[in-house]
Amino acid sequence: MKRLLRYAALAACMLMAACNRSAPKDEVVAALLERIAPGSSHKFIIERIEGDKNGVFEIEGRNGKVVIRGSDTPAITAGVHHYLKYCAHASLSRDCMTAHLPEKLPVPEQKIRRQSLARYRYAYNYCTFSYSSAFWGWEQWEREIDLMALHGVNMPLMTVGTEAVWRNLLLRRGYDETAIGRFIAGPAFQAWWLMGNLEGWGGPCSAEWYADREELAKKILARMRELGMEPVLPGYYGMMPSDTRQRTDLDVTGTGEWCGFTRPLFLKPDDEHFGEIADQYYEESERLYGSARFYSCDPFHEGGSTKGVDLAASGRAILGAMKRRREDAVWVLQAWQKNPQKQMIDSLPPGDIIILDLFSESRPQWGEPSSVWHRPGGFGRHEWIYCMLLNFGNNTGLHGKMEYLAEGFRDAMANPQAGATLAGTGMTAEGTDNNPVMYEMLAELPWGEVTDSRQWLRDYCRGRYGADDSQVLEAWQLLARSVYGCPKSSTQEGTNESVFCARPVLNFRQTSAFSGTRQYYDPEEVIEAARIMVAAAGRFGGCEHFAYDLVDIVRQAVAEQGRIQQRAVAAAFRRGDREAFAREAERFIALIDMQDELLGTLPQFMLGTHIAQARALGHSDSERALLEWNLRVQITAWGTRRAADEGLLRDYAHKEWNGLLGSLYRRRWQVWFDAMARRMEGEKVAPIDFYAMEEEWSRGTESYPSEPLADPVQTATKIMERLRNEYRPDKATN
């Protein structure tokens, strides 16, 4: 009897194994499903199919389960998100990475098939790693990698842990820890160090920091590779510390200044040691993080001097060093301002470099004749990627070119020369903590989802909130033709910036020096969209996406009212009406307080949340203080007095955050209002030293709340009531 039972059990195991062979379960995708929708993986069948190099996915039902198949893991995970969004109406984004699925999954009525138009789906800008993720730990990175996977990303930039590579290289070259600390920047500024704009600012990093970043980088890379992504690692392009001349006889040259910072030196390609140092760099990189096919290098970024440098020889030397390490290595470059310079890339073989057209939606270089950065002939024989930059400095604010983004991609594909070498799409925002709708649209371009932007927006709203709603759609249509309707001709750097975050002036136009803000929309439409969202809020209780969007849209409405109110303050000053000036200034300060209160309802918009993240990475009181200072100075003065004022970096990374609004920004405006009031009294008033105020705040240690202070829906409703009753009674509607 026991023998019969053993045979029966063996037969059952063989039958189960046969079933598993006929419908293999992809454990990588199953693990992803469990992270985003716990307990759901058994409801899906994951299969592999043949496809071309660009990727393909299919979705259909089978025996009550959802079948998702694809040509590779990124195609399958893109298929998972397509299903969640368009079939289960459970889209995911940074503000919520949990899908609440029904017990019985809906299955599509007929098979869905999507073929990618792009071989590469790229993610990130160097700046993203300083503005958005400088202080992330594994928990945040795990969610972020899942989000990338769901959006089909297969080629992410990955700079975490590069400081450990450089430290090891410099130790090999005879540098001590003190000298290394003067060269490697702190975490909030490593993007610009890696691009050769500055050195040492924000540092020095501790030994524990290097060890932690190395460990984190290994986890990140392992997960990226597990999900079928090919990470782009920073390569070696000749950067050397500024004390190299005192230490060695290497043939280095200065590359000038960047916004008040002295740049690192550049090792000339014909120096006999260039290849040796590059080889050592790649040895250290591979020893820590494994082999990579893609390496990113951007010599002479943002105006670096090329005087005395043979650009063609530099291009060959940089690429040659990569190729010595790996024969199929590809050099990834950012097309930004004059780079990559024609002489550097013209002699390089096609297929060996890929160019990121970093600001394709506003200043394309692929050959668009009307572009202010028009590059005749585009990128010639070289492959390139159509990118959306969208956000600068990780500034808070709604913004995008919803209509033109897809149109520009189609124009590029249709162009006889550019279309032949167009190899992908890229999300290259400097900061990603904003505008999820635009990232969603960009991610769907290669899958052919965005053919009619109006229909796409309807589908987006349904997927994001889980249901069709005419009021919500009306609000989003207002946003689509206002803040998200930035015209093709505009070259401004992101959102129309909040006046609350600006150093006070009488004639306000923009907060940061480089933004180029223009009023391209009617602010009344934004305020009306916020009113409509508040009216619809009762139908979306418990929807995290809705709560986030409600707060963000009402925040934008308050910022729009702030611009209107600042003009009222300025008008009273020009009239010399002291009583009106005092009244209008008080009303402006009240708007800052309202904004501060509103943003204290969600952790994403709270300064305390970000300070807590930064401090959590420190191993000592001094390191925790340095990390907090990195964060504080980046979002205010950014650099030294010279960099802030002469280099114009102050407020480049400003934020509408609870805590920051209620402290520094409120104080700046109140001090200025007081000074202007004294001027109206005839008193001679000295200029205000705003940098001193910002530096004092950046070195502060006061704590800020990191847990929500009130209910987001109730607070948004109350604030919109105040806007209507106290600031806009003539525009009140039933």
Order of alpha helices (4+ residues) and beta strands (2+ residues): alpha-alpha-beta-beta-beta-alpha-beta-beta-alpha-alpha-beta-alpha-alpha-alpha-alpha-beta-beta-alpha-beta-beta-beta-beta-alpha-beta-alpha-beta-alpha-beta-beta-alpha-alpha-beta-alpha-alpha-alpha-alpha-alpha-alpha-alpha-alpha-alpha-alpha-alpha
